[in-house]
Amino acid sequence: MKKFTAKIEVPGKPAKYLTNCIIYKGKLVQVYKKGVGESHTEGGMFNGEGDTWEVYESYEDAYRTYFNQTLLKENGLTREEAVKLIEEDEKNAFKDERLFNSMFVLGKNPNGYEVINIDEEKEEKEKKEEKERFENFINKTEPIPFYSGIFGYKTVKLPREIWEIIKPFAEYHKGGEEDYEWADDMGYIEPEKHELKGWFYSLDAISELLDKNYPVTYEDKPVKKTNDIIEIIKKRKKEIENFYKAQKEFNKAKDLLLQKRNKLFSEGKYLTENEAEKIKKLPKIHYQNSVAEGQDIYGGGWWFHKDSSNLYIVKNNGHDGDNWSYNNYGTGGAGAIAVSVPLSGEIKEFLNECKEFESKTIKDFLN
C-alpha cells in the first residue's frame, strides 16, 4: 500500500500527524527502517566528541504502532503494560489480541477518535479543483494562463479538447542532457530539471486560442492579441532593469553609511575596560538596515551606545580568527571592541542618516 501522512484527531487535544503510514492487517502503523545483524558505531568527530550513531549490516521495514488509549483500558490493559509488551517485541501488537483491538483504524474510531489520510484528502481536493478549472476553461469563464519557459511558452494542464487545439504548436522536452546543453547555449545557468521538462508552445498556440475566443493571460496579464505579449515582455524587462538600478542605488547608499561608520571607528578613542563596562549600562542603539545590526551568534555584529557627550561604536570581535586580545567590551562570548567619538554636529547628522535609512527599501530608489 502507498505510504501516506495520517492525521489522528484526539478529542480535546491538538491533532497528531504521522508520516510514512500504511494500513497493515487493517490497522494504522508507521513504517520505519530497523537495523538487522551486527552493528558498529560511527560519528564522534572532533577528537571523539560529537554525535555518534549505530550502523547495521542491513535494514528492514518495521512497524511502529499507535493505540487508542481509551481502548487499552476497555481491553484490560494499562498504558504501562502496553508499553512493556511492545518493548519486549514490536510484533506483540499483532500477536496480543488486547493490543490488536486497541490499535487505530482508518476513519472513525471509538470514543471520538478519527484517523484521516490527509494525502488522500489533498489528492481528492486537487482533483475536484482541476475538474472545476477544466469546466471553466471549456466554458471560457476562466482565462488560460501562459508564462515564459526556456524553450517557449508554458501553461497549466488543460482539458483534452483544448490541448488538441494547441498540440500542433507544441514541443515536448524530456529534460535530459541534450536539453541541459541547449539551455546552456541559450545562456541559462544551471536550470532545474522541472524548468527543462514538459510541453513548450509557440506564439501560434496562443494565437489559435484567441482566434477561438478563449480568454488568455500571460504572466497574469490579460491578452487580446499576441502583440500584447511582446509589450508585456518589454514592460517587464524595463521593470527588472529599474529594479536592479534601484538595488544598486540602495546598496550604494548603504555602503556610504558603512564607510562613515568604519572611518569613525578607526579614528575613535579606544576605551579602557572600566570605561567600556560603564557604557554597557547605556541603551543599545541598533540600525539593523545598515550599520548596527546587533550582535550575532557567530561573534560578529555592530551596535552603538550614546550619552550627552559621545557616541560609542562597538564592533563584536568574537570570530575564531579575530585577535581577542584587542577586546575591551564584555559580551558573554569572546568580547568586542568599543571606541568613543565626540558627539559633534557631523556625528548627529550621521545618526539621522542612519535613522532615515532604517525605513527605506529598494522601492524607495525606483524612478
MARMIDO-990075 format. One record per residue (C-alpha): residue in one letter; y, z, x; residue number from 1. Coordinates in Angstrom, 1 decimal. Example, Ala and Ser with C-alpha at 12.3 -4.5 7.8 and 13.67 -1.06 7.14 Angstrom:
2
{type:a c2:-4.5 c3:7.8 c1:12.3 seq:1}
{type:s c2:-1.1 c3:7.1 c1:13.7 seq:2}
% end
This chain:
367
{type:m c2:0.0 c3:0.0 c1:0.0 seq:1}
{type:k c2:3.5 c3:-0.8 c1:1.2 seq:2}
{type:k c2:5.4 c3:2.3 c1:2.5 seq:3}
{type:f c2:8.4 c3:3.5 c1:0.6 seq:4}
{type:t c2:11.0 c3:6.2 c1:0.6 seq:5}
{type:a c2:10.3 c3:8.8 c1:-2.0 seq:6}
{type:k c2:12.9 c3:11.0 c1:-3.8 seq:7}
{type:i c2:11.4 c3:14.3 c1:-5.1 seq:8}
{type:e c2:13.6 c3:15.8 c1:-7.8 seq:9}
{type:v c2:13.3 c3:19.5 c1:-7.8 seq:10}
{type:p c2:14.6 c3:21.5 c1:-10.9 seq:11}
{type:g c2:17.8 c3:23.3 c1:-10.0 seq:12}
{type:k c2:17.8 c3:22.2 c1:-6.3 seq:13}
{type:p c2:19.0 c3:19.2 c1:-4.3 seq:14}
{type:a c2:16.6 c3:16.3 c1:-4.3 seq:15}
{type:k c2:14.3 c3:15.8 c1:-1.2 seq:16}
{type:y c2:13.9 c3:12.4 c1:0.4 seq:17}
{type:l c2:10.8 c3:11.4 c1:2.4 seq:18}
{type:t c2:10.4 c3:8.2 c1:4.3 seq:19}
{type:n c2:7.2 c3:6.3 c1:5.2 seq:20}
{type:c c2:5.4 c3:7.4 c1:2.0 seq:21}
{type:i c2:2.4 c3:5.9 c1:0.3 seq:22}
{type:i c2:0.2 c3:6.8 c1:-2.7 seq:23}
{type:y c2:-3.2 c3:7.8 c1:-1.3 seq:24}
{type:k c2:-6.0 c3:8.7 c1:-3.7 seq:25}
{type:g c2:-3.4 c3:8.9 c1:-6.4 seq:26}
{type:k c2:-1.2 c3:11.4 c1:-4.6 seq:27}
{type:l c2:2.0 c3:11.2 c1:-2.7 seq:28}
{type:v c2:1.6 c3:11.5 c1:1.1 seq:29}
{type:q c2:3.8 c3:10.8 c1:4.1 seq:30}
{type:v c2:2.3 c3:8.7 c1:6.8 seq:31}
{type:y c2:2.8 c3:9.6 c1:10.5 seq:32}
{type:k c2:1.1 c3:8.9 c1:13.8 seq:33}
{type:k c2:-1.3 c3:11.6 c1:15.1 seq:34}
{type:g c2:-2.3 c3:11.9 c1:18.7 seq:35}
{type:v c2:-6.0 c3:11.5 c1:19.4 seq:36}
{type:g c2:-8.0 c3:12.2 c1:22.6 seq:37}
{type:e c2:-6.8 c3:13.6 c1:25.9 seq:38}
{type:s c2:-3.0 c3:14.3 c1:26.4 seq:39}
{type:h c2:-0.6 c3:14.7 c1:29.2 seq:40}
{type:t c2:3.0 c3:15.9 c1:29.4 seq:41}
{type:e c2:5.9 c3:13.5 c1:30.1 seq:42}
{type:g c2:9.6 c3:14.1 c1:30.4 seq:43}
{type:g c2:11.2 c3:17.1 c1:32.1 seq:44}
{type:m c2:13.7 c3:15.1 c1:34.2 seq:45}
{type:f c2:16.3 c3:16.7 c1:36.5 seq:46}
{type:n c2:14.2 c3:18.9 c1:38.7 seq:47}
{type:g c2:11.8 c3:19.9 c1:35.9 seq:48}
{type:e c2:14.5 c3:20.6 c1:33.4 seq:49}
{type:g c2:14.9 c3:18.8 c1:30.1 seq:50}
{type:d c2:12.8 c3:17.9 c1:27.1 seq:51}
{type:t c2:9.0 c3:17.3 c1:27.5 seq:52}
{type:w c2:6.5 c3:15.8 c1:25.1 seq:53}
{type:e c2:2.8 c3:15.2 c1:24.9 seq:54}
{type:v c2:1.4 c3:11.7 c1:25.2 seq:55}
{type:y c2:-2.1 c3:11.0 c1:23.8 seq:56}
{type:e c2:-4.7 c3:8.4 c1:24.6 seq:57}
{type:s c2:-4.3 c3:6.8 c1:21.2 seq:58}
{type:y c2:-2.7 c3:7.4 c1:17.9 seq:59}
{type:e c2:-4.0 c3:7.0 c1:14.3 seq:60}
{type:d c2:-2.4 c3:7.3 c1:10.9 seq:61}
{type:a c2:-2.4 c3:10.8 c1:9.4 seq:62}
{type:y c2:-1.1 c3:12.1 c1:6.1 seq:63}
{type:r c2:1.4 c3:14.8 c1:5.6 seq:64}
{type:t c2:1.0 c3:16.4 c1:2.1 seq:65}
{type:y c2:3.6 c3:17.9 c1:-0.2 seq:66}
{type:f c2:2.9 c3:20.3 c1:-3.1 seq:67}
{type:n c2:4.5 c3:21.2 c1:-6.4 seq:68}
{type:q c2:5.0 c3:25.0 c1:-5.7 seq:69}
{type:t c2:4.6 c3:25.8 c1:-9.4 seq:70}
{type:l c2:1.1 c3:24.2 c1:-9.5 seq:71}
{type:l c2:-0.1 c3:26.2 c1:-6.5 seq:72}
{type:k c2:0.2 c3:29.3 c1:-8.5 seq:73}
{type:e c2:-1.4 c3:27.7 c1:-11.5 seq:74}
{type:n c2:-4.4 c3:26.7 c1:-9.3 seq:75}
{type:g c2:-4.8 c3:30.2 c1:-7.9 seq:76}
{type:l c2:-3.1 c3:29.7 c1:-4.5 seq:77}
{type:t c2:-0.2 c3:31.3 c1:-2.8 seq:78}
{type:r c2:2.1 c3:29.2 c1:-0.6 seq:79}
{type:e c2:0.9 c3:31.1 c1:2.4 seq:80}
{type:e c2:-2.8 c3:30.4 c1:1.6 seq:81}
{type:a c2:-2.0 c3:26.7 c1:1.1 seq:82}
{type:v c2:-0.2 c3:26.5 c1:4.5 seq:83}
{type:k c2:-3.1 c3:28.2 c1:6.2 seq:84}
{type:l c2:-5.6 c3:25.7 c1:4.7 seq:85}
{type:i c2:-3.5 c3:22.7 c1:5.8 seq:86}
{type:e c2:-3.0 c3:24.1 c1:9.3 seq:87}
{type:e c2:-6.8 c3:24.5 c1:9.6 seq:88}
{type:d c2:-7.4 c3:20.9 c1:8.6 seq:89}
{type:e c2:-4.9 c3:18.5 c1:7.0 seq:90}
{type:k c2:-7.9 c3:16.9 c1:5.2 seq:91}
{type:n c2:-8.3 c3:20.1 c1:3.2 seq:92}
{type:a c2:-5.7 c3:18.7 c1:0.9 seq:93}
{type:f c2:-8.3 c3:16.2 c1:-0.3 seq:94}
{type:k c2:-11.3 c3:18.4 c1:0.0 seq:95}
{type:d c2:-10.0 c3:21.5 c1:-1.8 seq:96}
{type:e c2:-9.6 c3:20.9 c1:-5.5 seq:97}
{type:r c2:-6.9 c3:23.5 c1:-5.8 seq:98}
{type:l c2:-4.8 c3:21.8 c1:-3.2 seq:99}
{type:f c2:-5.5 c3:18.4 c1:-4.5 seq:100}
{type:n c2:-4.5 c3:19.3 c1:-8.0 seq:101}
{type:s c2:-1.2 c3:20.8 c1:-6.7 seq:102}
{type:m c2:-0.1 c3:17.6 c1:-4.9 seq:103}
{type:f c2:2.7 c3:15.3 c1:-6.2 seq:104}
{type:v c2:2.0 c3:12.1 c1:-8.1 seq:105}
{type:l c2:4.4 c3:9.2 c1:-8.5 seq:106}
{type:g c2:6.6 c3:9.6 c1:-11.6 seq:107}
{type:k c2:6.8 c3:12.7 c1:-13.9 seq:108}
{type:n c2:5.2 c3:15.8 c1:-12.6 seq:109}
{type:p c2:4.6 c3:19.2 c1:-14.4 seq:110}
{type:n c2:7.4 c3:21.7 c1:-14.8 seq:111}
{type:g c2:10.3 c3:19.3 c1:-14.4 seq:112}
{type:y c2:9.5 c3:17.7 c1:-11.0 seq:113}
{type:e c2:9.7 c3:14.0 c1:-10.6 seq:114}
{type:v c2:8.8 c3:11.6 c1:-7.7 seq:115}
{type:i c2:10.7 c3:8.3 c1:-7.6 seq:116}
{type:n c2:10.0 c3:5.3 c1:-5.4 seq:117}
{type:i c2:13.7 c3:4.6 c1:-4.6 seq:118}
{type:d c2:12.8 c3:1.4 c1:-2.6 seq:119}
{type:e c2:11.2 c3:0.0 c1:-5.8 seq:120}
{type:e c2:14.2 c3:1.1 c1:-7.8 seq:121}
{type:k c2:16.5 c3:-0.6 c1:-5.4 seq:122}
{type:e c2:14.4 c3:-3.8 c1:-5.5 seq:123}
{type:e c2:14.5 c3:-3.8 c1:-9.3 seq:124}
{type:k c2:18.2 c3:-3.3 c1:-9.3 seq:125}
{type:e c2:18.7 c3:-6.1 c1:-6.8 seq:126}
{type:k c2:16.5 c3:-8.5 c1:-8.9 seq:127}
{type:k c2:18.5 c3:-7.6 c1:-12.1 seq:128}
{type:e c2:21.8 c3:-8.2 c1:-10.3 seq:129}
{type:e c2:20.5 c3:-11.5 c1:-8.9 seq:130}
{type:k c2:19.4 c3:-12.7 c1:-12.3 seq:131}
{type:e c2:22.8 c3:-11.9 c1:-13.8 seq:132}
{type:r c2:24.5 c3:-13.6 c1:-10.9 seq:133}
{type:f c2:22.3 c3:-16.7 c1:-11.3 seq:134}
{type:e c2:23.2 c3:-16.8 c1:-15.0 seq:135}
{type:n c2:26.9 c3:-16.6 c1:-14.2 seq:136}
{type:f c2:26.6 c3:-19.4 c1:-11.6 seq:137}
{type:i c2:24.8 c3:-21.6 c1:-14.1 seq:138}
{type:n c2:27.3 c3:-20.8 c1:-16.9 seq:139}
{type:k c2:30.2 c3:-21.4 c1:-14.4 seq:140}
{type:t c2:31.7 c3:-18.0 c1:-15.1 seq:141}
{type:e c2:31.3 c3:-16.7 c1:-11.6 seq:142}
{type:p c2:32.5 c3:-18.7 c1:-8.5 seq:143}
{type:i c2:30.0 c3:-19.8 c1:-5.9 seq:144}
{type:p c2:31.2 c3:-18.2 c1:-2.6 seq:145}
{type:f c2:31.2 c3:-20.1 c1:0.7 seq:146}
{type:y c2:32.2 c3:-18.9 c1:4.1 seq:147}
{type:s c2:32.2 c3:-20.3 c1:7.6 seq:148}
{type:g c2:29.0 c3:-20.3 c1:9.6 seq:149}
{type:i c2:28.1 c3:-21.5 c1:13.2 seq:150}
{type:f c2:26.6 c3:-24.8 c1:12.1 seq:151}
{type:g c2:28.5 c3:-25.4 c1:8.9 seq:152}
{type:y c2:29.4 c3:-23.6 c1:5.7 seq:153}
{type:k c2:27.1 c3:-20.9 c1:4.2 seq:154}
{type:t c2:26.7 c3:-19.4 c1:0.8 seq:155}
{type:v c2:24.5 c3:-16.9 c1:-1.1 seq:156}
{type:k c2:21.1 c3:-17.6 c1:-2.7 seq:157}
{type:l c2:21.6 c3:-20.0 c1:-5.6 seq:158}
{type:p c2:19.6 c3:-20.9 c1:-8.7 seq:159}
{type:r c2:17.2 c3:-23.8 c1:-8.0 seq:160}
{type:e c2:19.1 c3:-26.2 c1:-10.3 seq:161}
{type:i c2:22.4 c3:-25.7 c1:-8.4 seq:162}
{type:w c2:20.8 c3:-25.7 c1:-5.0 seq:163}
{type:e c2:19.2 c3:-29.1 c1:-5.7 seq:164}
{type:i c2:22.8 c3:-30.4 c1:-6.2 seq:165}
{type:i c2:23.8 c3:-29.4 c1:-2.6 seq:166}
{type:k c2:20.5 c3:-29.7 c1:-0.9 seq:167}
{type:p c2:21.3 c3:-33.3 c1:0.4 seq:168}
{type:f c2:24.2 c3:-31.9 c1:2.3 seq:169}
{type:a c2:22.3 c3:-29.0 c1:3.8 seq:170}
{type:e c2:20.6 c3:-28.5 c1:7.1 seq:171}
{type:y c2:18.1 c3:-25.7 c1:7.9 seq:172}
{type:h c2:18.2 c3:-23.9 c1:11.2 seq:173}
{type:k c2:15.3 c3:-21.6 c1:12.4 seq:174}
{type:g c2:17.5 c3:-19.6 c1:14.8 seq:175}
{type:g c2:15.3 c3:-20.5 c1:17.7 seq:176}
{type:e c2:16.1 c3:-21.2 c1:21.4 seq:177}
{type:e c2:17.4 c3:-24.6 c1:20.6 seq:178}
{type:d c2:19.9 c3:-23.1 c1:18.1 seq:179}
{type:y c2:21.0 c3:-20.5 c1:20.7 seq:180}
{type:e c2:21.7 c3:-23.2 c1:23.2 seq:181}
{type:w c2:23.6 c3:-25.3 c1:20.6 seq:182}
{type:a c2:25.7 c3:-22.3 c1:19.7 seq:183}
{type:d c2:26.3 c3:-21.5 c1:23.3 seq:184}
{type:d c2:27.6 c3:-25.1 c1:23.9 seq:185}
{type:m c2:29.9 c3:-24.6 c1:20.9 seq:186}
{type:g c2:31.5 c3:-21.6 c1:22.6 seq:187}
{type:y c2:29.7 c3:-18.8 c1:20.6 seq:188}
{type:i c2:28.8 c3:-15.9 c1:22.9 seq:189}
{type:e c2:25.5 c3:-14.1 c1:22.3 seq:190}
{type:p c2:25.3 c3:-14.7 c1:18.5 seq:191}
{type:e c2:22.9 c3:-12.6 c1:16.4 seq:192}
{type:k c2:19.8 c3:-14.4 c1:15.1 seq:193}
{type:h c2:20.9 c3:-14.0 c1:11.5 seq:194}
{type:e c2:24.1 c3:-16.0 c1:12.3 seq:195}
{type:l c2:21.9 c3:-18.9 c1:13.5 seq:196}
{type:k c2:19.2 c3:-18.9 c1:10.9 seq:197}
{type:g c2:19.3 c3:-20.3 c1:7.4 seq:198}
{type:w c2:20.9 c3:-23.2 c1:5.4 seq:199}
{type:f c2:24.2 c3:-24.6 c1:6.6 seq:200}
{type:y c2:26.2 c3:-27.0 c1:4.4 seq:201}
{type:s c2:28.8 c3:-29.7 c1:5.0 seq:202}
{type:l c2:32.1 c3:-30.0 c1:3.1 seq:203}
{type:d c2:30.4 c3:-32.6 c1:0.9 seq:204}
{type:a c2:28.3 c3:-29.9 c1:-0.7 seq:205}
{type:i c2:31.4 c3:-28.1 c1:-1.8 seq:206}
{type:s c2:33.0 c3:-31.3 c1:-3.0 seq:207}
{type:e c2:29.9 c3:-32.1 c1:-5.0 seq:208}
{type:l c2:30.0 c3:-28.7 c1:-6.8 seq:209}
{type:l c2:33.7 c3:-29.1 c1:-7.5 seq:210}
{type:d c2:33.1 c3:-32.6 c1:-9.0 seq:211}
{type:k c2:30.7 c3:-31.0 c1:-11.4 seq:212}
{type:n c2:33.3 c3:-28.3 c1:-12.3 seq:213}
{type:y c2:31.5 c3:-25.4 c1:-10.7 seq:214}
{type:p c2:34.1 c3:-22.8 c1:-9.6 seq:215}
{type:v c2:34.0 c3:-22.2 c1:-5.8 seq:216}
{type:t c2:35.6 c3:-19.8 c1:-3.4 seq:217}
{type:y c2:36.0 c3:-20.0 c1:0.4 seq:218}
{type:e c2:36.5 c3:-16.6 c1:2.2 seq:219}
{type:d c2:37.2 c3:-15.1 c1:-1.3 seq:220}
{type:k c2:40.0 c3:-17.6 c1:-1.9 seq:221}
{type:p c2:39.7 c3:-20.0 c1:-4.9 seq:222}
{type:v c2:39.1 c3:-23.6 c1:-4.0 seq:223}
{type:k c2:40.1 c3:-26.6 c1:-6.3 seq:224}
{type:k c2:39.6 c3:-29.3 c1:-3.6 seq:225}
{type:t c2:38.1 c3:-29.4 c1:-0.1 seq:226}
{type:n c2:41.6 c3:-29.7 c1:1.4 seq:227}
{type:d c2:42.2 c3:-26.2 c1:0.2 seq:228}
{type:i c2:39.6 c3:-25.0 c1:2.7 seq:229}
{type:i c2:41.4 c3:-26.7 c1:5.6 seq:230}
{type:e c2:44.6 c3:-24.9 c1:4.5 seq:231}
{type:i c2:42.8 c3:-21.6 c1:4.2 seq:232}
{type:i c2:41.3 c3:-22.0 c1:7.7 seq:233}
{type:k c2:44.8 c3:-22.9 c1:9.1 seq:234}
{type:k c2:46.3 c3:-19.8 c1:7.4 seq:235}
{type:r c2:43.5 c3:-17.5 c1:8.6 seq:236}
{type:k c2:43.9 c3:-18.9 c1:12.1 seq:237}
{type:k c2:47.6 c3:-18.1 c1:12.0 seq:238}
{type:e c2:46.9 c3:-14.6 c1:10.7 seq:239}
{type:i c2:44.4 c3:-14.0 c1:13.5 seq:240}
{type:e c2:46.9 c3:-15.2 c1:16.1 seq:241}
{type:n c2:49.6 c3:-13.0 c1:14.7 seq:242}
{type:f c2:47.2 c3:-10.0 c1:14.7 seq:243}
{type:y c2:46.3 c3:-10.5 c1:18.3 seq:244}
{type:k c2:50.0 c3:-10.9 c1:19.2 seq:245}
{type:a c2:50.8 c3:-7.7 c1:17.3 seq:246}
{type:q c2:47.9 c3:-5.9 c1:19.0 seq:247}
{type:k c2:49.3 c3:-6.9 c1:22.4 seq:248}
{type:e c2:52.8 c3:-5.6 c1:21.4 seq:249}
{type:f c2:51.2 c3:-2.3 c1:20.1 seq:250}
{type:n c2:49.3 c3:-1.9 c1:23.4 seq:251}
{type:k c2:52.4 c3:-2.7 c1:25.4 seq:252}
{type:a c2:54.5 c3:0.0 c1:23.6 seq:253}
{type:k c2:51.7 c3:2.5 c1:24.1 seq:254}
{type:d c2:51.4 c3:1.6 c1:27.8 seq:255}
{type:l c2:55.1 c3:2.2 c1:28.3 seq:256}
{type:l c2:54.7 c3:5.7 c1:26.9 seq:257}
{type:l c2:51.7 c3:6.3 c1:29.1 seq:258}
{type:q c2:53.7 c3:5.1 c1:32.2 seq:259}
{type:k c2:56.5 c3:7.5 c1:31.4 seq:260}
{type:r c2:54.1 c3:10.4 c1:30.9 seq:261}
{type:n c2:52.3 c3:9.7 c1:34.2 seq:262}
{type:k c2:55.7 c3:9.4 c1:36.1 seq:263}
{type:l c2:56.8 c3:12.7 c1:34.6 seq:264}
{type:f c2:53.5 c3:14.3 c1:35.5 seq:265}
{type:s c2:53.7 c3:13.1 c1:39.1 seq:266}
{type:e c2:57.3 c3:14.3 c1:39.5 seq:267}
{type:g c2:56.7 c3:17.6 c1:37.7 seq:268}
{type:k c2:56.7 c3:21.1 c1:39.3 seq:269}
{type:y c2:53.1 c3:22.4 c1:39.9 seq:270}
{type:l c2:52.7 c3:25.7 c1:38.2 seq:271}
{type:t c2:51.1 c3:28.9 c1:39.6 seq:272}
{type:e c2:48.1 c3:30.1 c1:37.8 seq:273}
{type:n c2:50.1 c3:33.0 c1:36.4 seq:274}
{type:e c2:52.8 c3:30.6 c1:35.1 seq:275}
{type:a c2:50.0 c3:28.3 c1:33.6 seq:276}
{type:e c2:48.4 c3:31.3 c1:31.9 seq:277}
{type:k c2:51.8 c3:32.2 c1:30.2 seq:278}
{type:i c2:52.4 c3:28.7 c1:28.8 seq:279}
{type:k c2:48.9 c3:28.7 c1:27.2 seq:280}
{type:k c2:50.4 c3:31.1 c1:24.7 seq:281}
{type:l c2:52.8 c3:28.3 c1:23.5 seq:282}
{type:p c2:51.6 c3:25.9 c1:20.8 seq:283}
{type:k c2:49.8 c3:22.9 c1:22.0 seq:284}
{type:i c2:51.6 c3:19.6 c1:21.3 seq:285}
{type:h c2:49.4 c3:16.5 c1:20.6 seq:286}
{type:y c2:50.3 c3:12.9 c1:20.3 seq:287}
{type:q c2:46.9 c3:11.5 c1:19.6 seq:288}
{type:n c2:48.0 c3:8.0 c1:19.1 seq:289}
{type:s c2:49.4 c3:7.7 c1:22.6 seq:290}
{type:v c2:50.0 c3:10.2 c1:25.4 seq:291}
{type:a c2:48.5 c3:13.5 c1:24.4 seq:292}
{type:e c2:45.2 c3:13.1 c1:22.6 seq:293}
{type:g c2:44.0 c3:16.6 c1:23.5 seq:294}
{type:q c2:41.0 c3:18.0 c1:25.4 seq:295}
{type:d c2:37.8 c3:16.1 c1:25.1 seq:296}
{type:i c2:34.2 c3:17.2 c1:25.7 seq:297}
{type:y c2:33.9 c3:15.2 c1:28.9 seq:298}
{type:g c2:36.5 c3:17.1 c1:30.8 seq:299}
{type:g c2:39.4 c3:14.7 c1:30.2 seq:300}
{type:g c2:42.4 c3:14.5 c1:27.9 seq:301}
{type:w c2:46.1 c3:15.4 c1:28.0 seq:302}
{type:w c2:48.4 c3:17.8 c1:26.0 seq:303}
{type:f c2:51.8 c3:19.4 c1:26.1 seq:304}
{type:h c2:53.5 c3:22.7 c1:25.7 seq:305}
{type:k c2:57.2 c3:23.2 c1:25.3 seq:306}
{type:d c2:59.8 c3:26.1 c1:25.4 seq:307}
{type:s c2:63.6 c3:26.0 c1:25.3 seq:308}
{type:s c2:63.8 c3:25.1 c1:29.0 seq:309}
{type:n c2:60.8 c3:23.0 c1:29.9 seq:310}
{type:l c2:58.2 c3:20.5 c1:28.8 seq:311}
{type:y c2:54.8 c3:21.4 c1:30.2 seq:312}
{type:i c2:52.4 c3:18.5 c1:30.8 seq:313}
{type:v c2:48.7 c3:19.4 c1:31.1 seq:314}
{type:k c2:46.1 c3:17.0 c1:32.4 seq:315}
{type:n c2:42.4 c3:18.0 c1:31.9 seq:316}
{type:n c2:40.7 c3:17.8 c1:35.3 seq:317}
{type:g c2:37.1 c3:18.6 c1:34.4 seq:318}
{type:h c2:35.2 c3:15.4 c1:35.1 seq:319}
{type:d c2:32.3 c3:15.6 c1:37.5 seq:320}
{type:g c2:34.2 c3:13.5 c1:40.1 seq:321}
{type:d c2:37.5 c3:15.4 c1:39.8 seq:322}
{type:n c2:38.8 c3:17.7 c1:42.5 seq:323}
{type:w c2:38.6 c3:21.1 c1:40.7 seq:324}
{type:s c2:40.5 c3:22.9 c1:43.5 seq:325}
{type:y c2:43.7 c3:21.5 c1:42.1 seq:326}
{type:n c2:43.2 c3:23.2 c1:38.7 seq:327}
{type:n c2:45.7 c3:25.9 c1:37.7 seq:328}
{type:y c2:45.1 c3:26.0 c1:34.0 seq:329}
{type:g c2:42.0 c3:27.5 c1:32.4 seq:330}
{type:t c2:40.2 c3:25.5 c1:29.7 seq:331}
{type:g c2:36.9 c3:27.3 c1:29.3 seq:332}
{type:g c2:35.5 c3:24.4 c1:31.4 seq:333}
{type:a c2:36.3 c3:23.3 c1:34.9 seq:334}
{type:g c2:40.0 c3:23.6 c1:34.2 seq:335}
{type:a c2:43.2 c3:21.4 c1:34.1 seq:336}
{type:i c2:46.4 c3:20.8 c1:36.0 seq:337}
{type:a c2:49.7 c3:21.9 c1:34.4 seq:338}
{type:v c2:53.2 c3:20.9 c1:35.6 seq:339}
{type:s c2:56.7 c3:21.5 c1:34.2 seq:340}
{type:v c2:59.7 c3:19.2 c1:33.8 seq:341}
{type:p c2:63.2 c3:20.3 c1:32.7 seq:342}
{type:l c2:63.8 c3:19.7 c1:29.0 seq:343}
{type:s c2:66.6 c3:17.2 c1:29.6 seq:344}
{type:g c2:68.0 c3:14.6 c1:27.1 seq:345}
{type:e c2:65.8 c3:12.0 c1:28.7 seq:346}
{type:i c2:62.7 c3:14.2 c1:28.0 seq:347}
{type:k c2:63.7 c3:14.9 c1:24.4 seq:348}
{type:e c2:64.1 c3:11.1 c1:23.9 seq:349}
{type:f c2:60.6 c3:10.6 c1:25.3 seq:350}
{type:l c2:59.2 c3:13.1 c1:22.9 seq:351}
{type:n c2:61.0 c3:11.5 c1:20.0 seq:352}
{type:e c2:59.5 c3:8.1 c1:21.0 seq:353}
{type:c c2:56.0 c3:9.7 c1:21.1 seq:354}
{type:k c2:56.6 c3:11.3 c1:17.7 seq:355}
{type:e c2:57.7 c3:7.9 c1:16.2 seq:356}
{type:f c2:54.8 c3:6.1 c1:17.7 seq:357}
{type:e c2:52.3 c3:8.5 c1:16.1 seq:358}
{type:s c2:52.8 c3:6.9 c1:12.7 seq:359}
{type:k c2:52.6 c3:3.3 c1:13.9 seq:360}
{type:t c2:49.7 c3:0.9 c1:13.6 seq:361}
{type:i c2:49.2 c3:-2.7 c1:14.7 seq:362}
{type:k c2:50.5 c3:-3.8 c1:11.3 seq:363}
{type:d c2:54.0 c3:-2.4 c1:12.3 seq:364}
{type:f c2:54.1 c3:-5.0 c1:15.0 seq:365}
{type:l c2:53.3 c3:-8.0 c1:12.8 seq:366}
{type:n c2:56.1 c3:-10.6 c1:12.5 seq:367}
% end
